[in-house]
């Protein structure tokens, strides 16, 4: 196997020597340059697997070089070396396409981790985002962006209305990148009680507070070598926002009751349906944290903005429901005209209900029970919820009766109910029938 080849760019000979020795112990060959001109000459002459560059160089800066590499050596992971605490420059480098950044004084353990991740990206490349269905232009653009950001370690903020599939996008970024073999830890920031947030995120030591009977690892530690997905990050208390900022900047965490900090290697992805910029303007979200998590923003379009993708998704959902049911022309037209305030999640619920209520194996427009304009916050959703519960109760009782009549022979029970075996098995699981 050929040794990977790294390019190190720094005008300090001691730094070049330290990096060369460190990479050599990782069985990586190294070429060094002391300025931008020398680096460009080497990049034209060799096919490198990773590039490490200082920010300040005699004839330019690292940002210029990062931008040049994106256009002339696309796909080469670049990690920039920044002065301690120079967060703004690091963020700018990530926006320009840098893979990651390393702060001085150099933490060699952190350096080795970054280099290993970068080489995995270089060797394997990012997987295509094939799980995100849709042929509209906006969805093709979103898949392209997912493939690009997956190769970076930059924090990504995913915006979009509720029900658009923001967590799916986060999972795809994780699965397509160098951390795919590590854990993906999703956290709903609004679902953790305020008095437990710090302990849940950072863990605690035994005896640090009443009820702490054992040491406990936090969600951050559970995501080490993988991805921490902070869903609904807008709901994170202000007191926790400053502590999260430190974790992102320093890559260290201190469990509640612990005397020392622990190094953590995680990638941060976040999402919310709220406008963080408006929250910053109103003082409800820290501006420094906003700029740190929003290095790259991906916007997931609303379902009503995706044209014929609605019908493509509807057919996919019906197949997933294992329903031998089709949409008639009236239902297809109704779906294309509907605004879908609840987005893909609402489409899923609508079709699941329609499969239950339709007759003859064909879903008509009336079976979709769409919300009328003005019903978004009125009584219609509540009534629909009660109807859904009643329908489930009727279904549950009918299935139980059929199982009892056939002495729990599922094949015979399915025939009695007029369902396929797969449809019956799906309903038994969905309705929680033991």
C-alpha positions as CSV (number, residue, x, y, z in Angstrom):
1,X,0.0,0.0,0.0
2,X,1.3,3.5,-0.9
3,X,2.0,5.8,2.0
4,X,-0.3,8.9,2.2
5,X,1.4,12.1,1.3
6,X,0.9,15.3,3.3
7,X,1.8,18.9,2.5
8,X,2.9,21.0,5.6
9,X,3.0,24.8,5.1
10,X,4.6,27.0,7.8
11,X,7.4,29.5,7.9
12,X,8.6,28.3,11.3
13,X,11.1,25.4,10.8
14,X,10.4,24.0,14.3
15,X,6.7,23.6,13.5
16,X,7.5,21.9,10.2
17,X,9.8,19.5,11.9
18,X,7.3,18.7,14.7
19,X,4.5,18.0,12.1
20,X,6.8,16.0,9.9
21,X,7.9,13.8,12.9
22,X,4.3,13.4,14.1
23,X,3.0,12.4,10.7
24,X,5.9,10.1,10.1
25,X,4.9,8.1,13.2
26,X,1.5,7.7,11.5
27,X,3.3,6.3,8.4
28,X,2.6,9.5,6.4
29,X,5.2,11.0,4.1
30,X,5.6,14.8,4.2
31,X,6.6,17.6,1.9
32,X,7.1,21.1,3.4
33,X,6.7,24.6,2.1
34,X,7.4,27.9,3.9
35,X,5.2,30.3,1.8
36,X,2.2,30.3,-0.5
37,X,4.2,30.3,-3.7
38,X,6.2,27.2,-2.6
39,X,3.0,25.5,-1.6
40,X,1.3,26.1,-5.0
41,X,4.4,24.8,-6.8
42,X,4.3,21.6,-4.7
43,X,0.5,21.2,-5.2
44,X,1.0,21.4,-9.0
45,X,3.7,18.8,-8.8
46,X,2.2,16.2,-6.4
47,X,-1.1,14.5,-5.6
48,X,-1.4,15.1,-1.9
49,X,-3.8,13.4,0.5
50,X,-3.9,16.1,3.1
51,X,-2.7,19.7,3.6
52,X,-1.8,21.4,6.9
53,X,-1.2,25.1,6.6
54,X,-0.5,28.0,9.0
55,X,-2.7,31.1,8.7
56,X,0.1,33.7,8.5
57,X,2.7,33.2,5.7
58,X,5.3,35.6,4.4
59,X,3.7,36.1,1.0
60,X,0.0,35.7,1.9
61,X,-2.2,33.9,4.3
62,X,-3.8,30.4,4.8
63,X,-7.3,31.7,3.8
64,X,-6.0,32.6,0.3
65,X,-4.5,29.2,0.0
66,X,-7.6,27.4,1.2
67,X,-9.7,29.2,-1.5
68,X,-7.0,28.5,-4.2
69,X,-7.1,24.7,-3.3
70,X,-10.9,24.6,-3.7
71,X,-10.5,25.7,-7.3
72,X,-7.3,23.9,-8.2
73,X,-7.0,20.8,-6.1
74,X,-10.7,20.0,-5.4
75,X,-11.2,17.2,-2.9
76,X,-8.0,17.8,-1.0
77,X,-8.7,18.1,2.8
78,X,-7.1,21.2,4.2
79,X,-6.6,21.8,8.0
80,X,-5.6,25.3,9.0
81,X,-3.4,26.1,12.0
82,X,-4.7,29.1,13.9
83,X,-3.5,31.2,16.8
84,X,-5.1,30.2,20.1
85,X,-8.6,31.8,20.5
86,X,-8.7,33.2,17.0
87,X,-12.2,31.8,16.4
88,X,-13.2,34.3,13.7
89,X,-10.4,33.3,11.4
90,X,-11.1,29.6,12.0
91,X,-14.8,30.0,11.1
92,X,-13.8,32.0,8.0
93,X,-11.5,29.1,6.9
94,X,-14.3,26.6,7.4
95,X,-16.7,28.7,5.3
96,X,-14.1,28.7,2.5
97,X,-13.9,24.9,2.5
98,X,-11.3,23.9,5.1
99,X,-11.8,20.4,6.5
100,X,-11.0,21.4,10.1
101,X,-8.7,23.7,12.1
102,X,-6.0,23.2,14.7
103,X,-5.2,25.8,17.4
104,X,-1.7,26.7,18.7
105,X,-0.1,25.5,20.9
106,X,-0.5,22.2,18.9
107,X,-2.4,19.4,20.7
108,X,-0.7,16.4,18.9
109,X,-3.6,14.0,20.0
110,X,-6.1,16.3,18.4
111,X,-3.9,16.7,15.3
112,X,-3.6,12.9,14.8
113,X,-7.4,12.6,15.0
114,X,-8.0,15.3,12.4
115,X,-5.4,13.8,10.1
116,X,-7.0,10.3,10.4
117,X,-10.4,11.7,9.7
118,X,-9.2,13.6,6.7
119,X,-7.5,10.6,5.2
120,X,-10.7,8.6,5.5
121,X,-12.5,11.2,3.5
122,X,-9.7,11.3,0.9
123,X,-9.7,7.5,0.5
124,X,-13.4,6.8,0.5
125,X,-15.0,10.1,-0.7
126,X,-18.5,11.1,0.5
127,X,-21.4,8.8,-0.2
128,X,-24.2,10.2,-2.4
129,X,-27.2,11.4,-0.5
130,X,-29.5,8.8,-2.0
131,X,-31.9,8.6,0.9
132,X,-33.3,12.1,0.4
133,X,-36.1,11.6,-2.2
134,X,-37.0,14.2,-4.7
135,X,-36.2,15.3,-8.2
136,X,-37.0,19.0,-7.9
137,X,-34.1,21.5,-8.4
138,X,-34.1,22.5,-4.7
139,X,-33.7,18.9,-3.6
140,X,-30.9,18.2,-6.1
141,X,-29.1,21.3,-4.8
142,X,-29.6,20.1,-1.2
143,X,-28.2,16.6,-2.0
144,X,-25.1,18.2,-3.6
145,X,-24.6,20.4,-0.5
146,X,-24.9,17.4,1.8
147,X,-22.2,15.6,-0.2
148,X,-19.9,18.6,0.1
149,X,-20.3,19.4,3.8
150,X,-20.0,15.8,4.7
151,X,-16.3,16.0,3.8
152,X,-15.7,18.8,6.2
153,X,-15.7,18.9,10.0
154,X,-17.3,22.4,10.1
155,X,-20.4,22.9,12.2
156,X,-23.5,22.8,10.1
157,X,-26.9,24.4,11.0
158,X,-29.9,22.9,9.3
159,X,-32.9,25.3,9.0
160,X,-36.4,24.6,7.8
161,X,-40.0,24.3,8.9
162,X,-41.2,21.5,11.2
163,X,-41.7,18.2,9.5
164,X,-39.3,18.8,6.5
165,X,-36.8,16.2,7.5
166,X,-34.0,18.1,9.2
167,X,-32.9,15.1,11.2
168,X,-32.7,13.0,8.1
169,X,-30.4,15.6,6.6
170,X,-28.2,15.5,9.7
171,X,-28.0,11.7,9.6
172,X,-27.0,11.7,5.9
173,X,-24.2,14.2,6.6
174,X,-22.9,11.9,9.3
175,X,-23.3,8.7,7.2
176,X,-21.6,10.3,4.2
177,X,-18.5,11.5,6.1
178,X,-15.4,10.2,7.8
179,X,-17.3,9.7,11.1
180,X,-19.8,7.3,9.7
181,X,-18.5,4.4,11.8
182,X,-18.8,6.5,15.0
183,X,-22.0,7.2,16.9
184,X,-24.8,9.6,15.8
185,X,-26.3,11.1,18.9
186,X,-29.5,13.1,18.4
187,X,-30.6,15.4,21.2
188,X,-33.9,17.4,21.5
189,X,-32.7,20.4,23.3
190,X,-36.2,21.4,24.3
191,X,-37.0,18.1,25.9
192,X,-34.4,18.1,28.7
193,X,-35.6,19.7,32.0
194,X,-33.6,22.9,32.7
195,X,-32.2,21.7,36.0
196,X,-30.7,18.6,34.3
197,X,-29.4,20.1,31.1
198,X,-25.7,20.4,32.2
199,X,-25.6,16.9,33.7
200,X,-27.3,15.4,30.6
201,X,-24.9,17.1,28.2
202,X,-21.6,16.8,30.1
203,X,-22.2,13.9,32.5
204,X,-21.4,14.0,36.3
205,X,-19.3,12.4,38.9
206,X,-20.7,10.3,41.7
207,X,-21.9,12.4,44.7
208,X,-21.7,15.7,42.7
209,X,-25.4,16.3,43.6
210,X,-28.3,14.6,45.3
211,X,-29.2,11.5,43.2
212,X,-25.8,11.2,41.5
213,X,-25.2,7.7,42.8
214,X,-22.8,6.7,40.0
215,X,-20.5,8.4,37.5
216,X,-22.4,9.1,34.3
217,X,-21.2,10.0,30.8
218,X,-23.0,12.9,29.1
219,X,-24.4,13.1,25.6
220,X,-21.3,14.9,24.5
221,X,-19.1,12.0,25.6
222,X,-21.4,9.5,24.0
223,X,-20.8,11.2,20.7
224,X,-17.0,11.0,20.8
225,X,-15.6,10.1,17.4
226,X,-19.0,10.7,15.9
227,X,-21.7,13.4,15.6
228,X,-23.7,15.3,18.1
229,X,-27.0,16.5,16.5
230,X,-28.6,19.3,18.5
231,X,-32.2,19.4,17.4
232,X,-34.3,22.5,18.3
233,X,-31.1,24.2,19.5
234,X,-33.1,27.5,19.8
235,X,-34.7,26.0,23.0
236,X,-31.3,25.6,24.7
237,X,-31.2,27.8,27.9
238,X,-28.8,30.8,27.7
239,X,-26.8,29.4,30.7
240,X,-26.0,26.3,28.6
241,X,-25.2,28.2,25.5
242,X,-22.0,29.7,26.8
243,X,-20.9,26.2,28.0
244,X,-21.7,24.7,24.7
245,X,-19.6,27.4,23.0
246,X,-16.6,26.4,25.0
247,X,-17.0,22.7,24.0
248,X,-17.1,23.7,20.4
249,X,-14.1,26.1,20.6
250,X,-11.8,24.2,23.0
251,X,-13.0,20.6,22.2
252,X,-13.1,19.9,26.0
253,X,-15.8,19.2,28.5
254,X,-15.9,19.2,32.3
255,X,-18.5,16.8,33.9
256,X,-20.4,18.1,36.8
257,X,-18.3,17.6,40.0
258,X,-15.1,16.8,38.0
259,X,-11.8,18.5,38.8
260,X,-10.5,18.3,35.3
261,X,-11.7,18.8,31.7
262,X,-11.8,15.9,29.2
263,X,-10.9,16.2,25.6
264,X,-13.7,15.3,23.2
265,X,-13.6,14.8,19.4
266,X,-17.1,15.4,18.1
267,X,-18.7,17.1,15.1
268,X,-21.6,19.4,15.9
269,X,-24.7,19.6,13.7
270,X,-27.7,21.6,14.8
271,X,-31.3,22.4,13.6
272,X,-34.3,24.4,14.5
273,X,-37.5,25.6,12.8
274,X,-37.1,29.1,14.5
275,X,-35.1,32.0,13.1
276,X,-31.9,32.1,15.1
277,X,-30.9,35.5,13.6
278,X,-34.1,37.0,15.0
279,X,-33.5,35.4,18.4
280,X,-30.0,36.9,18.4
281,X,-31.5,40.3,17.7
282,X,-33.9,40.0,20.6
283,X,-31.3,38.7,23.0
284,X,-32.7,35.2,23.2
285,X,-29.7,33.5,21.6
286,X,-26.0,34.2,22.1
287,X,-24.5,35.9,19.0
288,X,-21.1,34.2,19.5
289,X,-22.7,30.7,19.6
290,X,-24.9,31.6,16.6
291,X,-21.8,32.4,14.4
292,X,-20.0,29.3,15.7
293,X,-22.7,26.8,14.9
294,X,-23.8,28.5,11.7
295,X,-20.5,28.2,9.8
296,X,-22.4,26.4,7.0
297,X,-26.2,26.6,6.7
298,X,-28.4,24.1,4.9
299,X,-32.0,25.0,4.3
300,X,-34.5,22.1,3.8
301,X,-37.3,23.3,1.5
302,X,-40.9,23.1,2.6
303,X,-42.9,20.4,0.8
304,X,-45.2,22.9,-1.0
305,X,-42.0,24.3,-2.7
306,X,-41.0,20.9,-4.2
307,X,-43.6,20.5,-7.0
308,X,-44.1,16.9,-8.2
309,X,-41.9,15.6,-5.4
310,X,-45.1,15.4,-3.4
311,X,-46.4,12.6,-5.6
312,X,-43.1,10.8,-5.6
313,X,-43.0,10.9,-1.8
314,X,-46.7,9.8,-1.6
315,X,-46.0,6.7,-3.7
316,X,-42.9,5.9,-1.6
317,X,-44.9,6.3,1.7
318,X,-47.7,4.0,0.4
319,X,-45.1,1.3,-0.5
320,X,-43.5,1.7,3.0
321,X,-47.0,1.2,4.5
322,X,-47.2,-2.1,2.6
323,X,-50.5,-0.9,1.3
324,X,-51.9,-2.3,-2.0
325,X,-53.6,1.1,-2.4
326,X,-53.3,3.7,-5.1
327,X,-54.2,7.4,-5.5
328,X,-56.9,8.3,-8.0
329,X,-56.5,11.4,-10.2
330,X,-58.6,13.5,-7.9
331,X,-56.4,12.6,-4.9
332,X,-53.2,13.4,-6.9
333,X,-54.5,16.8,-7.9
334,X,-55.6,17.5,-4.3
335,X,-52.1,16.7,-3.0
336,X,-50.4,19.0,-5.6
337,X,-52.7,21.9,-4.6
338,X,-52.5,21.5,-0.8
339,X,-50.1,23.8,1.1
340,X,-48.9,21.1,3.6
341,X,-48.3,23.3,6.7
342,X,-47.0,20.1,8.4
343,X,-44.7,19.2,5.5
344,X,-43.6,15.6,4.9
345,X,-44.7,14.5,8.4
346,X,-48.2,15.7,7.6
347,X,-48.2,13.8,4.3
348,X,-47.2,10.6,6.1
349,X,-50.0,11.0,8.7
350,X,-52.5,11.9,6.0
351,X,-51.8,8.8,3.8
352,X,-51.7,6.5,6.8
353,X,-55.1,7.6,7.8
354,X,-56.4,7.5,4.1
355,X,-55.2,3.9,3.8
356,X,-57.3,3.0,6.8
357,X,-60.5,4.8,5.6
358,X,-60.5,4.3,1.9
359,X,-62.6,1.6,0.2
360,X,-61.9,-0.5,-2.9
361,X,-58.1,-0.1,-2.6
362,X,-58.2,3.4,-4.2
363,X,-57.6,6.7,-2.2
364,X,-59.9,9.5,-3.4
365,X,-59.5,13.2,-2.5
366,X,-62.2,12.9,0.2
367,X,-60.2,10.1,2.0
368,X,-57.2,12.6,2.5
369,X,-59.2,14.8,5.0
370,X,-57.1,17.8,4.3
371,X,-57.1,20.8,6.6
372,X,-59.1,23.8,5.3
373,X,-57.5,27.2,5.3
374,X,-57.6,28.8,8.7
375,X,-57.8,25.4,10.5
376,X,-54.1,25.3,11.3
377,X,-54.7,26.4,14.9
378,X,-58.4,25.8,15.2
379,X,-60.5,22.8,16.1
380,X,-60.0,20.7,13.0
381,X,-56.6,19.1,14.0
382,X,-58.0,18.2,17.4
383,X,-61.1,16.6,15.8
384,X,-58.8,14.8,13.4
385,X,-56.7,13.5,16.3
386,X,-59.8,12.2,18.1
387,X,-61.0,10.6,14.8
388,X,-57.6,8.9,14.4
389,X,-57.7,7.6,17.9
390,X,-61.2,6.2,17.3
391,X,-60.2,4.6,14.1
392,X,-57.2,3.0,15.8
393,X,-59.4,1.6,18.5
394,X,-61.8,0.1,16.0
395,X,-58.8,-1.4,14.0
396,X,-57.3,-2.8,17.2
397,X,-60.5,-4.5,18.3
398,X,-61.1,-6.0,14.8
399,X,-57.6,-7.4,14.6
400,X,-57.8,-8.9,18.2
401,X,-61.3,-10.5,17.3
402,X,-59.9,-12.0,14.1
403,X,-56.8,-13.4,15.9
404,X,-59.0,-14.9,18.6
405,X,-61.3,-16.5,16.0
406,X,-58.3,-18.0,14.1
407,X,-56.5,-19.1,17.3
408,X,-53.8,-16.5,16.6
409,X,-53.0,-17.8,13.1
410,X,-51.9,-14.6,11.5
411,X,-52.3,-15.9,7.9
412,X,-55.9,-16.9,8.5
413,X,-56.6,-13.7,10.5
414,X,-55.3,-11.6,7.6
415,X,-57.5,-13.5,5.1
416,X,-60.5,-12.9,7.4
417,X,-59.8,-9.2,7.6
418,X,-59.2,-8.8,3.8
419,X,-55.5,-7.9,4.4
420,X,-52.3,-9.3,3.2
421,X,-50.1,-11.0,5.8
422,X,-47.6,-8.1,5.6
423,X,-50.3,-5.5,6.1
424,X,-51.6,-7.3,9.1
425,X,-48.1,-7.6,10.6
426,X,-47.6,-3.9,10.0
427,X,-50.8,-3.0,11.8
428,X,-50.1,-5.3,14.7
429,X,-46.8,-3.6,15.3
430,X,-48.2,-0.1,14.8
431,X,-51.1,-0.6,17.1
432,X,-49.0,-2.3,19.8
433,X,-51.0,-5.5,19.9
434,X,-49.2,-8.2,21.9
